[in-house]
């Protein structure tokens, strides 16, 4: 036996990932324009307007209450001006990933619930970035939107094992990451990062997805990883878990955890009062003004 193969399960997963085809881009023409530094917003608007379903989704994002826009955004030009080219690119890539996994023959994941969690996470990440007055992070929105993509990989390509993982979470009340390690030897964060690397995603996106459960291990880009981590936790605290069987964090236990100490030492003022207020504000936004945003991937 090859001594380099320390875990046959992990090797099988890596081999499967290597065989997953290249991510199909929603519109190659749009992506080419977005990669052109001299592109005009009007050029992209014209192309998006030719695809009504995509246009509707772009408008939904632009009208998200997390952007704080008072007036209703009704034109693609206005939407692009609000979102910016980098965020439009992130949205298009997220839709590509959504479409890629949409045709799975299995139904281990409630896809609507999964993508609602993802959308809420992306919006909370944007909210936190503004709250902490962070400089713009081009990777943040996309990383938060696709951070749990590894669960989709497990469901679609390792379905029987994923069913065992879900059962283990249900029966023992442990986290998905612990259950994944026990059944497959790797976590959804690691698998997602590996696939994103294969698909040539930007390094900061890969990093933030990889460390979204352990930002304290990210020595180079901890700022974005911390925000994606917090966005994920807060999304769950507000009732938006990616799977119905996923445990909801206990806010009191989280407040007293060493993670909160790490976040505070990293320069983020996240004491108990601040966290509870952010959770309250996010819940208020989602349940009063953000319901349309939750149907983004439906």
Phi, psi and omega in degrees: 000142179292121183294341181288337181274096183274333180218105182304326179297316180295318179298323178295320179295314180299317179297321179294316180300320180298336182267351179293130184295165178299142181297125177286130180274138182304312179217106181301325181296319179295315182297322178296320178295318182295332178278356178266116184297338183263010183293145177261144180303325181299325180296317180289322180301318181300317181291316180296321181297338179280352180240086186308314180300320179292320179300318179298318181294319178298319179294323178299316179296315182296331180269007178301134180297343179289345177274346177070023179279123182284312182280152180286130179272114186244350181242149179295323178302314179295318180298317180293326178295325180284315186282318184087160186294321182295320180288325176298318178298318179298318180298315181296320178294321178296320178294325177297316179295318178302313180293326181298318183265358186291330187267022178297142178283347182261162180226044180289334181247135170286102188299323179296314179297316181303311184284334173296315177302316182296315180295314179301319179300315182296321181288322177294322178300317178297316179299314181294322179300319178288320182299318182270005178055044178284150173290151183307131178243109184297335184274337193302309184300313182292316180301317179293326182288330185241016187301329183262016184304330180301330177295324177293322178298313179299315183297319187275323187251345178223052192300314182299319177293323180294322176300319177296321179297313180299318180296321180295320177297316181295316187281331187245351178066025179267169181287160178298321182299318179294319179294320179296317179300319183290321185272317188246343179088355178220163179256166179296331178295316181293318181293317179299315180298320179297316181290320178297325176296318178297325181275005176063041174285158180301143182305316180299325178296313180300316182297313182293324176292316182298320185259017187291349173254353182211065183297339179292345177270348181275103185276343187251327183230044188297332183301306180295321180296322178296316182293318178295320177300310180297319179299320179295315179296314182294324177300319179290322178297332180270006175099004183253078173274158182286335177226148186293338181271356184287131181297139175273129181300148174273119188296323180293319179292322180294320180300324182270006185278164177291337178298319179295325176296317179299315181298319179294316180293335180283356176103011180254122180282091183233066176278180184301315181297316181296314181298313181297324179291320178295316178300316180298314181295318180297315179299319180296317180296313184295313188276347179253319185238349190256013184295325180296324179297329183290344180264018186304321184256021179258000000 
